[in-house]
């Protein structure tokens, strides 16, 4: 009786081959879709420039369209920058909030050799730890919102 190794290897090879074929097909289809979206975008911007050129002339219309695109780029850049800053600030606050826990854990790990040498201290620390886990393990944070009821 043959082992499961060759069977699993052939099954994995079929899955990998099917996956790569799907991936190649999807890349081509998404690439074509992106090409058509980009073409539609360029033609839409050109149509806007042609429409505005009827009122202000072609050079001014092109400058208005370019300025609008630049304004949108600046808005997106600022939103990404502000989001990144807020994320860094949240990470710093989380690190600051956890620093007390880290200090307590370091102190506890430093006391472990002393606790292991003394049987009564070891039993007391185990009982205290289990009691702490029993009391704090069931707590969950609930965020209540005012729904107006």
C-alpha positions as CSV (number, residue, x, y, z in Angstrom):
1,X,0.0,0.0,0.0
2,X,1.4,3.4,-1.0
3,X,1.8,6.2,1.5
4,X,-0.2,9.4,1.5
5,X,2.9,11.5,0.5
6,X,2.6,11.1,-3.3
7,X,-1.2,11.6,-3.2
8,X,-0.9,14.8,-1.2
9,X,2.0,16.0,-3.5
10,X,-0.1,15.4,-6.6
11,X,-3.1,17.1,-5.0
12,X,-1.0,20.1,-4.0
13,X,0.5,20.3,-7.5
14,X,-2.9,20.3,-9.1
15,X,-4.1,23.1,-6.7
16,X,-1.0,25.2,-7.4
17,X,-1.3,24.8,-11.1
18,X,-5.0,25.7,-11.0
19,X,-4.2,28.7,-8.7
20,X,-1.5,30.0,-11.1
21,X,-3.8,29.7,-14.1
22,X,-6.5,31.6,-12.3
23,X,-4.1,34.2,-11.2
24,X,-2.7,34.7,-14.7
25,X,-6.3,35.0,-16.1
26,X,-7.4,37.4,-13.4
27,X,-4.3,39.6,-13.9
28,X,-5.0,39.8,-17.6
29,X,-8.7,40.6,-17.1
30,X,-8.1,43.2,-14.3
31,X,-5.3,44.7,-16.5
32,X,-7.8,45.1,-19.4
33,X,-10.4,46.5,-17.1
34,X,-7.9,49.0,-15.7
35,X,-6.9,50.0,-19.2
36,X,-10.5,50.7,-20.1
37,X,-11.1,52.7,-16.9
38,X,-8.0,54.7,-17.6
39,X,-9.1,55.4,-21.2
40,X,-12.5,56.5,-19.9
41,X,-10.9,58.8,-17.4
42,X,-8.6,60.4,-19.9
43,X,-11.5,60.9,-22.4
44,X,-13.7,62.3,-19.6
45,X,-11.0,64.9,-18.7
46,X,-10.5,65.7,-22.4
47,X,-14.3,66.2,-22.8
48,X,-14.3,68.5,-19.7
49,X,-11.5,70.5,-21.2
50,X,-13.2,70.8,-24.5
51,X,-16.5,71.8,-22.8
52,X,-14.7,74.5,-20.7
53,X,-12.8,75.7,-23.7
54,X,-16.1,76.9,-25.2
55,X,-16.4,79.4,-22.3
56,X,-12.8,80.4,-21.5
57,X,-10.7,79.3,-24.4
58,X,-8.5,76.2,-24.6
59,X,-5.5,77.3,-22.6
60,X,-7.5,78.5,-19.7
61,X,-9.7,75.4,-19.8
62,X,-6.6,73.1,-19.7
63,X,-5.2,75.1,-16.8
64,X,-8.5,74.8,-14.9
65,X,-8.6,71.1,-15.4
66,X,-4.9,70.7,-14.4
67,X,-5.5,72.9,-11.3
68,X,-8.5,70.7,-10.3
69,X,-6.5,67.6,-10.7
70,X,-3.7,69.1,-8.6
71,X,-6.2,70.2,-5.9
72,X,-7.6,66.7,-5.7
73,X,-4.0,65.3,-5.5
74,X,-3.2,67.6,-2.6
75,X,-6.4,66.7,-0.8
76,X,-5.7,63.0,-1.1
77,X,-2.1,63.5,0.0
78,X,-3.1,65.4,3.1
79,X,-5.7,62.8,4.0
80,X,-3.2,60.0,3.7
81,X,-0.6,62.0,5.7
82,X,-3.1,62.9,8.5
83,X,-4.3,59.3,8.7
84,X,-0.7,58.0,9.0
85,X,0.1,60.6,11.8
86,X,-3.1,59.5,13.7
87,X,-2.0,55.8,13.4
88,X,1.5,56.6,14.7
89,X,-0.1,58.5,17.6
90,X,-2.4,55.6,18.4
91,X,0.6,53.2,18.4
92,X,2.6,55.5,20.7
93,X,-0.4,55.7,23.1
94,X,-0.8,51.9,23.0
95,X,2.9,51.4,23.8
96,X,2.7,53.9,26.6
97,X,-0.4,52.2,28.0
98,X,1.3,48.8,27.9
99,X,4.6,50.0,29.4
100,X,3.2,49.5,32.9
101,X,2.2,46.0,32.1
102,X,5.7,45.3,30.7
103,X,7.3,46.7,33.8
104,X,5.1,44.5,36.0
105,X,5.9,41.4,33.9
106,X,9.6,42.1,34.1
107,X,9.4,42.5,37.9
108,X,7.5,39.2,38.1
109,X,10.0,37.4,35.9
110,X,12.8,38.7,38.0
111,X,11.1,37.3,41.2
112,X,10.6,33.8,39.6
113,X,13.9,32.3,40.9
114,X,13.2,33.4,44.4
115,X,9.7,32.0,44.2
116,X,10.9,28.6,42.9
117,X,13.4,28.2,45.8
118,X,10.7,28.7,48.5
119,X,7.8,26.2,48.4
120,X,5.4,28.3,50.4
121,X,6.0,31.4,48.2
122,X,5.6,29.3,45.1
123,X,2.3,27.9,46.2
124,X,1.1,31.4,47.3
125,X,2.2,32.9,43.9
126,X,0.4,30.2,42.0
127,X,-2.7,30.7,44.0
128,X,-2.6,34.4,43.6
129,X,-2.0,34.1,39.8
130,X,-4.9,31.7,39.4
131,X,-7.1,34.0,41.5
132,X,-6.1,37.0,39.4
133,X,-6.8,35.1,36.1
134,X,-10.1,33.9,37.5
135,X,-11.2,37.4,38.4
136,X,-9.9,39.3,35.4
137,X,-10.4,36.6,32.7
138,X,-14.2,37.1,32.4
139,X,-14.0,40.8,32.0
140,X,-14.7,42.2,28.5
141,X,-15.0,45.8,27.5
142,X,-18.3,46.9,26.3
143,X,-18.8,50.2,24.5
144,X,-22.3,51.5,25.0
145,X,-23.7,54.1,22.7
146,X,-26.6,56.4,23.2
147,X,-29.2,55.2,20.7
148,X,-31.8,57.7,21.9
149,X,-34.1,55.0,23.3
